[in-house]
Amino acid sequence: MTFESPIVVLANDNVDTDQVIPARFLKTLTQEGLGDQLFYDWRYDQAGRARPDFVLNHPGARDSHVLVVGSNFGCGSSREHAVWALKQFGFRAVVSRSFADIFAQNALKNGLLPIVVPPDVHAALLSAPGAVVRVDLASQTLTLPDQTTVRFPIDEFPKHCLLEGVDELEYILRHEAAIAAYESRQAGGVREDCAGVPVD
């Protein structure tokens, strides 16, 4: 997972998931169309007309795969629809000083990379809308417009899943044969520890 993209900047702190996607759009059973409802109450007026001053309505916003946001992004309810809407719009990564824990976990489980950067880097990106950055998940680095690189944290399991392009269920299904063999041995009275080593 390596890509370059211009950034879209939404500097607001404490953006909650009801602002990311309002509750009235949560009735859908699929992810399709959620990108059109992303930040709906900020993007459109009461008549449904696009607000020209909102960042996602600016020319080129749809070409960006990196959203730079304020601190504590994704607070509030735990709805996965917020992540789905961001992905449907086209974002592959979101950059901030901090994320709400549940949002960050939902993002990782649904293929959206939450990138935490130091305050000085965050401030520089907030002041540079449209600047091009490079995301390299394998090396866990974000390359800034001046070509300096910043390393970001991520746990090994979600990193593996993102690099392989699988979710948790697909990861488990890849080990279906080993799981079946283990269950068969258990049914036959063979007791094993968590590493598969027989125990008395």
PyRosetta script that sets phi, psi and omega in degrees:
from pyrosetta import init, pose_from_sequence

init()
pose = pose_from_sequence("MTFESPIVVLANDNVDTDQVIPARFLKTLTQEGLGDQLFYDWRYDQAGRARPDFVLNHPGARDSHVLVVGSNFGCGSSREHAVWALKQFGFRAVVSRSFADIFAQNALKNGLLPIVVPPDVHAALLSAPGAVVRVDLASQTLTLPDQTTVRFPIDEFPKHCLLEGVDELEYILRHEAAIAAYESRQAGGVREDCAGVPVD")
pose.set_psi(1, 90.6)
pose.set_omega(1, 178.0)
pose.set_phi(2, -133.4)
pose.set_psi(2, 129.4)
pose.set_omega(2, 179.8)
pose.set_phi(3, -159.2)
pose.set_psi(3, 156.9)
pose.set_omega(3, 173.9)
pose.set_phi(4, -111.1)
pose.set_psi(4, 147.1)
pose.set_omega(4, -178.9)
pose.set_phi(5, -160.9)
pose.set_psi(5, 145.6)
pose.set_omega(5, 166.0)
pose.set_phi(6, -69.2)
pose.set_psi(6, 153.4)
pose.set_omega(6, -178.0)
pose.set_phi(7, -100.2)
pose.set_psi(7, 147.2)
pose.set_omega(7, 167.6)
pose.set_phi(8, -104.9)
pose.set_psi(8, 134.7)
pose.set_omega(8, -176.0)
pose.set_phi(9, -111.7)
pose.set_psi(9, 125.5)
pose.set_omega(9, 172.8)
pose.set_phi(10, -127.4)
pose.set_psi(10, 96.4)
pose.set_omega(10, -165.0)
pose.set_phi(11, -79.1)
pose.set_psi(11, -8.5)
pose.set_omega(11, -175.2)
pose.set_phi(12, -58.2)
pose.set_psi(12, 134.7)
pose.set_omega(12, 171.8)
pose.set_phi(13, -84.6)
pose.set_psi(13, 158.1)
pose.set_omega(13, 172.8)
pose.set_phi(14, 56.8)
pose.set_psi(14, 41.1)
pose.set_omega(14, 175.6)
pose.set_phi(15, -75.2)
pose.set_psi(15, 118.6)
pose.set_omega(15, -177.7)
pose.set_phi(16, -92.6)
pose.set_psi(16, 167.3)
pose.set_omega(16, -173.1)
pose.set_phi(17, -68.1)
pose.set_psi(17, -20.7)
pose.set_omega(17, 176.7)
pose.set_phi(18, -73.7)
pose.set_psi(18, -23.4)
pose.set_omega(18, 172.9)
pose.set_phi(19, -81.2)
pose.set_psi(19, -34.8)
pose.set_omega(19, 177.3)
pose.set_phi(20, -62.5)
pose.set_psi(20, -47.9)
pose.set_omega(20, 173.3)
pose.set_phi(21, -147.8)
pose.set_psi(21, 114.5)
pose.set_omega(21, -176.7)
pose.set_phi(22, -59.4)
pose.set_psi(22, 150.6)
pose.set_omega(22, -173.7)
pose.set_phi(23, -58.0)
pose.set_psi(23, -29.0)
pose.set_omega(23, -176.6)
pose.set_phi(24, -67.2)
pose.set_psi(24, -11.4)
pose.set_omega(24, 179.1)
pose.set_phi(25, -99.5)
pose.set_psi(25, 10.4)
pose.set_omega(25, -174.4)
pose.set_phi(26, -89.6)
pose.set_psi(26, 3.3)
pose.set_omega(26, -175.6)
pose.set_phi(27, -78.8)
pose.set_psi(27, -15.3)
pose.set_omega(27, -177.0)
pose.set_phi(28, -68.4)
pose.set_psi(28, 149.4)
pose.set_omega(28, 178.6)
pose.set_phi(29, -101.2)
pose.set_psi(29, -3.0)
pose.set_omega(29, 177.6)
pose.set_phi(30, -124.8)
pose.set_psi(30, 169.6)
pose.set_omega(30, 179.8)
pose.set_phi(31, -89.5)
pose.set_psi(31, -11.3)
pose.set_omega(31, -175.2)
pose.set_phi(32, -62.7)
pose.set_psi(32, 135.1)
pose.set_omega(32, 176.4)
pose.set_phi(33, 87.0)
pose.set_psi(33, -9.7)
pose.set_omega(33, -177.1)
pose.set_phi(34, -67.4)
pose.set_psi(34, -26.5)
pose.set_omega(34, 178.0)
pose.set_phi(35, -61.9)
pose.set_psi(35, -30.6)
pose.set_omega(35, 178.4)
pose.set_phi(36, -72.8)
pose.set_psi(36, -18.4)
pose.set_omega(36, -177.6)
pose.set_phi(37, -102.7)
pose.set_psi(37, -0.2)
pose.set_omega(37, 178.8)
pose.set_phi(38, -59.8)
pose.set_psi(38, 127.7)
pose.set_omega(38, -179.0)
pose.set_phi(39, 51.1)
pose.set_psi(39, 39.3)
pose.set_omega(39, -170.0)
pose.set_phi(40, -55.2)
pose.set_psi(40, -46.2)
pose.set_omega(40, -175.1)
pose.set_phi(41, -72.6)
pose.set_psi(41, -14.4)
pose.set_omega(41, 174.3)
pose.set_phi(42, -94.1)
pose.set_psi(42, -31.0)
pose.set_omega(42, -176.5)
pose.set_phi(43, -79.8)
pose.set_psi(43, -29.9)
pose.set_omega(43, -171.8)
pose.set_phi(44, -127.1)
pose.set_psi(44, 151.0)
pose.set_omega(44, 175.2)
pose.set_phi(45, -85.8)
pose.set_psi(45, -177.3)
pose.set_omega(45, -174.9)
pose.set_phi(46, -64.9)
pose.set_psi(46, -20.1)
pose.set_omega(46, 177.8)
pose.set_phi(47, -91.7)
pose.set_psi(47, 3.4)
pose.set_omega(47, 179.7)
pose.set_phi(48, 82.8)
pose.set_psi(48, 12.0)
pose.set_omega(48, 178.6)
pose.set_phi(49, -87.0)
pose.set_psi(49, 139.3)
pose.set_omega(49, -180.0)
pose.set_phi(50, -64.0)
pose.set_psi(50, 134.1)
pose.set_omega(50, 175.8)
pose.set_phi(51, -83.2)
pose.set_psi(51, 115.4)
pose.set_omega(51, -174.6)
pose.set_phi(52, -64.7)
pose.set_psi(52, -20.7)
pose.set_omega(52, -178.1)
pose.set_phi(53, -85.7)
pose.set_psi(53, -7.6)
pose.set_omega(53, -178.6)
pose.set_phi(54, -83.5)
pose.set_psi(54, 138.8)
pose.set_omega(54, -169.5)
pose.set_phi(55, -58.3)
pose.set_psi(55, -37.0)
pose.set_omega(55, -177.9)
pose.set_phi(56, -72.8)
pose.set_psi(56, -11.4)
pose.set_omega(56, 176.2)
pose.set_phi(57, -96.0)
pose.set_psi(57, -0.4)
pose.set_omega(57, 178.9)
pose.set_phi(58, -74.5)
pose.set_psi(58, 150.0)
pose.set_omega(58, 176.0)
pose.set_phi(59, -56.5)
pose.set_psi(59, 135.5)
pose.set_omega(59, 178.1)
pose.set_phi(60, 90.6)
pose.set_psi(60, -10.9)
pose.set_omega(60, -178.3)
pose.set_phi(61, -60.0)
pose.set_psi(61, -37.5)
pose.set_omega(61, -179.5)
pose.set_phi(62, -69.1)
pose.set_psi(62, -15.4)
pose.set_omega(62, 179.5)
pose.set_phi(63, -89.4)
pose.set_psi(63, -4.7)
pose.set_omega(63, -178.1)
pose.set_phi(64, -91.5)
pose.set_psi(64, 142.3)
pose.set_omega(64, 176.3)
pose.set_phi(65, -114.5)
pose.set_psi(65, 3.2)
pose.set_omega(65, -178.1)
pose.set_phi(66, -128.5)
pose.set_psi(66, 121.5)
pose.set_omega(66, 176.9)
pose.set_phi(67, -107.1)
pose.set_psi(67, 123.1)
pose.set_omega(67, 176.4)
pose.set_phi(68, -100.9)
pose.set_psi(68, 123.8)
pose.set_omega(68, -172.0)
pose.set_phi(69, -125.2)
pose.set_psi(69, 168.7)
pose.set_omega(69, 176.3)
pose.set_phi(70, -71.9)
pose.set_psi(70, -178.7)
pose.set_omega(70, -176.4)
pose.set_phi(71, -73.2)
pose.set_psi(71, 156.3)
pose.set_omega(71, 177.6)
pose.set_phi(72, 57.7)
pose.set_psi(72, 42.0)
pose.set_omega(72, -179.1)
pose.set_phi(73, -71.5)
pose.set_psi(73, 140.9)
pose.set_omega(73, 176.2)
pose.set_phi(74, 83.9)
pose.set_psi(74, 22.0)
pose.set_omega(74, 178.2)
pose.set_phi(75, -73.4)
pose.set_psi(75, 176.2)
pose.set_omega(75, -179.4)
pose.set_phi(76, 93.5)
pose.set_psi(76, -143.9)
pose.set_omega(76, -174.5)
pose.set_phi(77, -70.3)
pose.set_psi(77, 164.5)
pose.set_omega(77, -171.4)
pose.set_phi(78, -92.9)
pose.set_psi(78, 17.5)
pose.set_omega(78, -172.3)
pose.set_phi(79, -57.5)
pose.set_psi(79, 127.2)
pose.set_omega(79, 175.6)
pose.set_phi(80, -69.2)
pose.set_psi(80, -21.5)
pose.set_omega(80, -179.7)
pose.set_phi(81, -55.4)
pose.set_psi(81, -29.5)
pose.set_omega(81, 179.4)
pose.set_phi(82, -62.5)
pose.set_psi(82, -43.7)
pose.set_omega(82, 177.8)
pose.set_phi(83, -68.3)
pose.set_psi(83, -44.0)
pose.set_omega(83, -179.7)
pose.set_phi(84, -58.6)
pose.set_psi(84, -42.3)
pose.set_omega(84, -179.2)
pose.set_phi(85, -64.6)
pose.set_psi(85, -42.1)
pose.set_omega(85, 177.9)
pose.set_phi(86, -61.0)
pose.set_psi(86, -43.3)
pose.set_omega(86, 179.6)
pose.set_phi(87, -67.8)
pose.set_psi(87, -41.6)
pose.set_omega(87, -179.5)
pose.set_phi(88, -63.0)
pose.set_psi(88, -32.0)
pose.set_omega(88, 177.5)
pose.set_phi(89, -69.0)
pose.set_psi(89, -29.0)
pose.set_omega(89, 178.8)
pose.set_phi(90, 128.1)
pose.set_psi(90, -0.5)
pose.set_omega(90, -179.0)
pose.set_phi(91, -77.3)
pose.set_psi(91, 138.1)
pose.set_omega(91, 176.5)
pose.set_phi(92, -111.0)
pose.set_psi(92, -18.2)
pose.set_omega(92, 179.8)
pose.set_phi(93, -147.8)
pose.set_psi(93, 149.1)
pose.set_omega(93, 175.2)
pose.set_phi(94, -126.8)
pose.set_psi(94, 132.8)
pose.set_omega(94, -175.2)
pose.set_phi(95, -115.2)
pose.set_psi(95, 133.3)
pose.set_omega(95, 179.1)
pose.set_phi(96, -158.3)
pose.set_psi(96, 172.5)
pose.set_omega(96, 169.2)
pose.set_phi(97, -75.3)
pose.set_psi(97, -31.1)
pose.set_omega(97, -176.9)
pose.set_phi(98, -160.9)
pose.set_psi(98, 150.7)
pose.set_omega(98, 176.9)
pose.set_phi(99, -125.8)
pose.set_psi(99, 152.0)
pose.set_omega(99, 168.8)
pose.set_phi(100, -63.1)
pose.set_psi(100, 138.6)
pose.set_omega(100, -172.5)
pose.set_phi(101, -57.3)
pose.set_psi(101, -46.4)
pose.set_omega(101, -176.5)
pose.set_phi(102, -65.9)
pose.set_psi(102, -40.2)
pose.set_omega(102, 177.4)
pose.set_phi(103, -59.9)
pose.set_psi(103, -45.8)
pose.set_omega(103, -178.5)
pose.set_phi(104, -60.4)
pose.set_psi(104, -42.2)
pose.set_omega(104, 178.6)
pose.set_phi(105, -66.1)
pose.set_psi(105, -43.0)
pose.set_omega(105, 177.4)
pose.set_phi(106, -61.0)
pose.set_psi(106, -39.8)
pose.set_omega(106, 179.6)
pose.set_phi(107, -60.8)
pose.set_psi(107, -50.2)
pose.set_omega(107, -178.3)
pose.set_phi(108, -62.1)
pose.set_psi(108, -37.2)
pose.set_omega(108, -178.8)
pose.set_phi(109, -74.0)
pose.set_psi(109, -14.9)
pose.set_omega(109, -176.7)
pose.set_phi(110, -118.8)
pose.set_psi(110, 17.4)
pose.set_omega(110, 171.5)
pose.set_phi(111, 83.3)
pose.set_psi(111, 15.8)
pose.set_omega(111, 175.8)
pose.set_phi(112, -109.0)
pose.set_psi(112, 128.0)
pose.set_omega(112, -174.0)
pose.set_phi(113, -92.1)
pose.set_psi(113, 113.7)
pose.set_omega(113, 173.8)
pose.set_phi(114, -87.1)
pose.set_psi(114, 119.6)
pose.set_omega(114, -175.9)
pose.set_phi(115, -109.3)
pose.set_psi(115, 119.5)
pose.set_omega(115, 177.9)
pose.set_phi(116, -98.0)
pose.set_psi(116, 126.5)
pose.set_omega(116, -178.7)
pose.set_phi(117, -123.4)
pose.set_psi(117, 160.4)
pose.set_omega(117, 178.2)
pose.set_phi(118, -64.8)
pose.set_psi(118, 159.3)
pose.set_omega(118, -177.6)
pose.set_phi(119, -55.4)
pose.set_psi(119, -39.7)
pose.set_omega(119, -177.7)
pose.set_phi(120, -68.5)
pose.set_psi(120, -38.4)
pose.set_omega(120, 177.5)
pose.set_phi(121, -67.2)
pose.set_psi(121, -42.5)
pose.set_omega(121, 178.8)
pose.set_phi(122, -59.4)
pose.set_psi(122, -47.3)
pose.set_omega(122, -179.5)
pose.set_phi(123, -61.0)
pose.set_psi(123, -40.4)
pose.set_omega(123, 179.8)
pose.set_phi(124, -64.7)
pose.set_psi(124, -41.0)
pose.set_omega(124, -179.8)
pose.set_phi(125, -69.6)
pose.set_psi(125, -38.0)
pose.set_omega(125, 178.7)
pose.set_phi(126, -60.3)
pose.set_psi(126, -27.5)
pose.set_omega(126, -178.0)
pose.set_phi(127, -94.3)
pose.set_psi(127, 8.9)
pose.set_omega(127, -174.9)
pose.set_phi(128, -132.8)
pose.set_psi(128, 54.1)
pose.set_omega(128, 178.7)
pose.set_phi(129, -58.1)
pose.set_psi(129, 138.2)
pose.set_omega(129, -179.1)
pose.set_phi(130, 89.6)
pose.set_psi(130, -12.7)
pose.set_omega(130, 178.5)
pose.set_phi(131, -65.2)
pose.set_psi(131, 150.9)
pose.set_omega(131, -177.2)
pose.set_phi(132, -97.3)
pose.set_psi(132, 131.3)
pose.set_omega(132, 176.3)
pose.set_phi(133, -122.7)
pose.set_psi(133, 164.1)
pose.set_omega(133, 178.2)
pose.set_phi(134, -124.0)
pose.set_psi(134, 127.3)
pose.set_omega(134, 179.0)
pose.set_phi(135, -105.5)
pose.set_psi(135, 127.4)
pose.set_omega(135, 176.9)
pose.set_phi(136, -129.1)
pose.set_psi(136, 101.1)
pose.set_omega(136, -176.6)
pose.set_phi(137, -68.6)
pose.set_psi(137, -39.1)
pose.set_omega(137, -177.5)
pose.set_phi(138, -56.6)
pose.set_psi(138, -43.1)
pose.set_omega(138, 179.7)
pose.set_phi(139, -93.6)
pose.set_psi(139, -2.6)
pose.set_omega(139, -178.9)
pose.set_phi(140, 55.4)
pose.set_psi(140, 47.9)
pose.set_omega(140, -178.9)
pose.set_phi(141, -127.3)
pose.set_psi(141, 147.1)
pose.set_omega(141, 171.9)
pose.set_phi(142, -115.7)
pose.set_psi(142, 118.8)
pose.set_omega(142, 178.3)
pose.set_phi(143, -92.9)
pose.set_psi(143, 124.7)
pose.set_omega(143, -174.3)
pose.set_phi(144, -85.4)
pose.set_psi(144, 168.6)
pose.set_omega(144, -179.0)
pose.set_phi(145, -56.6)
pose.set_psi(145, -28.8)
pose.set_omega(145, 179.0)
pose.set_phi(146, -87.6)
pose.set_psi(146, 8.9)
pose.set_omega(146, 176.8)
pose.set_phi(147, 76.0)
pose.set_psi(147, 5.3)
pose.set_omega(147, 169.9)
pose.set_phi(148, -75.5)
pose.set_psi(148, 153.8)
pose.set_omega(148, -179.0)
pose.set_phi(149, -116.6)
pose.set_psi(149, 145.4)
pose.set_omega(149, 177.7)
pose.set_phi(150, -124.6)
pose.set_psi(150, 131.7)
pose.set_omega(150, 179.3)
pose.set_phi(151, -88.7)
pose.set_psi(151, 136.4)
pose.set_omega(151, 179.5)
pose.set_phi(152, -118.6)
pose.set_psi(152, 151.7)
pose.set_omega(152, -177.5)
pose.set_phi(153, -84.6)
pose.set_psi(153, 148.3)
pose.set_omega(153, 171.0)
pose.set_phi(154, -162.2)
pose.set_psi(154, 139.9)
pose.set_omega(154, 178.1)
pose.set_phi(155, -68.7)
pose.set_psi(155, 154.3)
pose.set_omega(155, -173.3)
pose.set_phi(156, -65.4)
pose.set_psi(156, -40.4)
pose.set_omega(156, -176.0)
pose.set_phi(157, -65.6)
pose.set_psi(157, -51.6)
pose.set_omega(157, 177.1)
pose.set_phi(158, -63.1)
pose.set_psi(158, -32.5)
pose.set_omega(158, 176.2)
pose.set_phi(159, -60.8)
pose.set_psi(159, -46.0)
pose.set_omega(159, 178.7)
pose.set_phi(160, -59.6)
pose.set_psi(160, -46.2)
pose.set_omega(160, -179.1)
pose.set_phi(161, -63.0)
pose.set_psi(161, -42.3)
pose.set_omega(161, 179.5)
pose.set_phi(162, -65.4)
pose.set_psi(162, -41.2)
pose.set_omega(162, 179.6)
pose.set_phi(163, -67.0)
pose.set_psi(163, -34.6)
pose.set_omega(163, 179.8)
pose.set_phi(164, -84.9)
pose.set_psi(164, -11.7)
pose.set_omega(164, -179.2)
pose.set_phi(165, 71.2)
pose.set_psi(165, 33.8)
pose.set_omega(165, -179.7)
pose.set_phi(166, -126.2)
pose.set_psi(166, 154.7)
pose.set_omega(166, 172.1)
pose.set_phi(167, -95.8)
pose.set_psi(167, -176.5)
pose.set_omega(167, -175.1)
pose.set_phi(168, -63.2)
pose.set_psi(168, -39.9)
pose.set_omega(168, 179.9)
pose.set_phi(169, -65.6)
pose.set_psi(169, -43.5)
pose.set_omega(169, 178.7)
pose.set_phi(170, -64.0)
pose.set_psi(170, -35.1)
pose.set_omega(170, 176.6)
pose.set_phi(171, -61.8)
pose.set_psi(171, -45.4)
pose.set_omega(171, 179.4)
pose.set_phi(172, -63.2)
pose.set_psi(172, -43.0)
pose.set_omega(172, -178.6)
pose.set_phi(173, -64.0)
pose.set_psi(173, -26.6)
pose.set_omega(173, 176.2)
pose.set_phi(174, -66.0)
pose.set_psi(174, -19.2)
pose.set_omega(174, -179.6)
pose.set_phi(175, -108.6)
pose.set_psi(175, 22.3)
pose.set_omega(175, -175.3)
pose.set_phi(176, -59.8)
pose.set_psi(176, -40.7)
pose.set_omega(176, -179.4)
pose.set_phi(177, -64.1)
pose.set_psi(177, -43.3)
pose.set_omega(177, 179.4)
pose.set_phi(178, -66.0)
pose.set_psi(178, -37.2)
pose.set_omega(178, 178.3)
pose.set_phi(179, -65.9)
pose.set_psi(179, -42.7)
pose.set_omega(179, 179.5)
pose.set_phi(180, -64.0)
pose.set_psi(180, -40.7)
pose.set_omega(180, 179.3)
pose.set_phi(181, -65.1)
pose.set_psi(181, -41.0)
pose.set_omega(181, 177.7)
pose.set_phi(182, -61.6)
pose.set_psi(182, -46.8)
pose.set_omega(182, -179.5)
pose.set_phi(183, -62.8)
pose.set_psi(183, -36.2)
pose.set_omega(183, 178.3)
pose.set_phi(184, -65.0)
pose.set_psi(184, -41.6)
pose.set_omega(184, 178.4)
pose.set_phi(185, -66.1)
pose.set_psi(185, -38.7)
pose.set_omega(185, 178.2)
pose.set_phi(186, -63.0)
pose.set_psi(186, -41.7)
pose.set_omega(186, 179.5)
pose.set_phi(187, -65.2)
pose.set_psi(187, -27.7)
pose.set_omega(187, 179.3)
pose.set_phi(188, -85.2)
pose.set_psi(188, 3.4)
pose.set_omega(188, 176.6)
pose.set_phi(189, 92.5)
pose.set_psi(189, 6.7)
pose.set_omega(189, 178.4)
pose.set_phi(190, -87.8)
pose.set_psi(190, 116.8)
pose.set_omega(190, 179.5)
pose.set_phi(191, -95.0)
pose.set_psi(191, 135.6)
pose.set_omega(191, -178.1)
pose.set_phi(192, -130.9)
pose.set_psi(192, 155.7)
pose.set_omega(192, 171.6)
pose.set_phi(193, -84.7)
pose.set_psi(193, -176.2)
pose.set_omega(193, -174.4)
pose.set_phi(194, -66.4)
pose.set_psi(194, -15.6)
pose.set_omega(194, 178.7)
pose.set_phi(195, -94.9)
pose.set_psi(195, 1.6)
pose.set_omega(195, 179.0)
pose.set_phi(196, 86.5)
pose.set_psi(196, 11.8)
pose.set_omega(196, -179.9)
pose.set_phi(197, -88.6)
pose.set_psi(197, 126.0)
pose.set_omega(197, -179.8)
pose.set_phi(198, -58.7)
pose.set_psi(198, 141.7)
pose.set_omega(198, 178.2)
pose.set_phi(199, -127.6)
pose.set_psi(199, 155.2)
pose.set_omega(199, 179.2)
pose.set_phi(200, -75.4)
pose.dump_pdb("model.pdb")
